[in-house]
Amino acid sequence: MDDLFGEAEKNSRSSFELPSETSSVSRGRQPLADRLRPRKIDEICGQEELLGAEGRLRRMLEGKFLPSLILWGPPGCGKTTLARLLAEEMGLNFIQISAVFSGVSDLKKVFAQAEHQAAKGTLLFVDEIHRFNRAQQDGFLPYVENGVITLVGATTENPSFALNPALLSRCQVLVLQSLETDSLLKMLERAEELLERSLPLNDQARKRLVEMADGDGRYLLNLAEQVFFFPKDQIFDVAALEKRLSRRALRYDKSREEHYNLISAFHKSIRGSDPDAALYWYARMIEGGEDPRYIARRLVVIASEDVGEAAPGSLPLVIAAAEAFERLGSPEGELALAQAIVHLATAPKSNSVYKALKQARAVAKQTGSLMPPPHILNAPTSLMREVGYGEGYQYDHDQEGAFSGQDYFPKEMGRVRFYEPSSRGYEVEIDKRLKILEERRVFLQNQSQKNSDKIK
């Protein structure tokens, strides 16, 4: 475990300096990303919302107050570097562990060392803290509460799902963003300054190199390290760059938060009638390895929830697209789903059916013991007929306009209006028909009441 511990460096070396000759990793073997690691808070690229003049973390440091933190952000945004520099800034011992390689015995040693150094204080940085199980996470609680450690956990997963509520309530969550283009370009300039030579790329290829990093500073420097080994006597364009560098897998995990982020963006793009954005998120999911059947199921939901009776042909069209995919598979079947996506995004929208069902279920929960009116109950036995089941029922197809105007709600609750058509698409026609039917119902029920009064 000795290699897991180490105090934060306390020197004024520039971020461009290499380690000393006594470093355990030789200058030639040390990765470029590590050689360029910032040595001071002000050298960190990006994260202006946290580290700018009015940033949340900047105010903490100026006030000499550092609570336990959860650093939530994508790979390569600087979580590890930030934790190390926070320890240095606050004058705390720095211990770093990874939840991937550490177990209960390792944690016990860490806590024992922190207690031994309680006078100075310890910042414990736990990389990928979401990998610890619930019991292991609970093990941090007493040491965080009594101040033995200032916990700084790093995670790429949503803390709301990945961490215990008890641990989360004792920490402040700071969201780190992917690095923007300006920050990434600045990192390339630092790399060129360190190595005292320029990347052999033209302007377009340099821009493409930054795009390939997708906001990941560490990955950008790994790519740059490869480019520095390109032949020095020529300048490479985009095509040559892409040919020499392997394509990075998209940042997508079908079982984790990115899965839910992208399907949410996809669904809302269709709901917002933006076919271009919907196709983009669809492509992102497909390229990331998402099962198209999952997307097809979501399209069925959208057809009912967000389009509904405004374009009633949407549901069978989407089901047909899903069946087409089942027959064709990928990649040909993906086009059928794309057609359904464009149809739904450009169709008139209505959530009237969705809202109607939601309201009906709420009322059903409150009135679940009420019986249907006797006249619409089947009466297969003589006893049922004797007690009035089916008495007075009018077969609608035998009535004028195939409409009898009878009541179908329980007598105790009367009629309730759940479905309110929108003013869009086919629901305009539905609304007209419902108004005609309502007028006819009132007329027929009044007639029925008059006839009943005459009999009496």
Secondary structure as UniProt FT lines:
FT   HELIX           2..4
FT   TURN            15..16
FT   TURN            21..22
FT   TURN            27..29
FT   HELIX           32..35
FT   HELIX           41..43
FT   HELIX           48..51
FT   TURN            53..54
FT   HELIX           56..62
FT   TURN            63..64
FT   STRAND          69..72
FT   TURN            75..76
FT   HELIX           79..90
FT   STRAND          93..98
FT   TURN            99..101
FT   HELIX           104..116
FT   TURN            117..120
FT   STRAND          122..127
FT   HELIX           129..131
FT   HELIX           134..138
FT   TURN            139..140
FT   HELIX           141..145
FT   TURN            146..147
FT   STRAND          149..155
FT   HELIX           159..162
FT   HELIX           165..168
FT   TURN            169..170
FT   STRAND          172..175
FT   HELIX           181..195
FT   HELIX           203..213
FT   TURN            214..215
FT   HELIX           217..227
FT   TURN            228..229
FT   TURN            232..233
FT   HELIX           238..244
FT   TURN            254..255
FT   HELIX           257..271
FT   TURN            272..273
FT   HELIX           275..287
FT   TURN            288..289
FT   HELIX           292..302
FT   HELIX           303..307
FT   HELIX           308..310
FT   TURN            312..313
FT   HELIX           314..328
FT   TURN            330..331
FT   HELIX           332..346
FT   HELIX           352..366
FT   TURN            368..369
FT   HELIX           374..376
FT   HELIX           382..386
FT   TURN            387..392
FT   HELIX           396..398
FT   HELIX           400..402
FT   TURN            411..413
FT   TURN            425..426
FT   HELIX           427..455
//
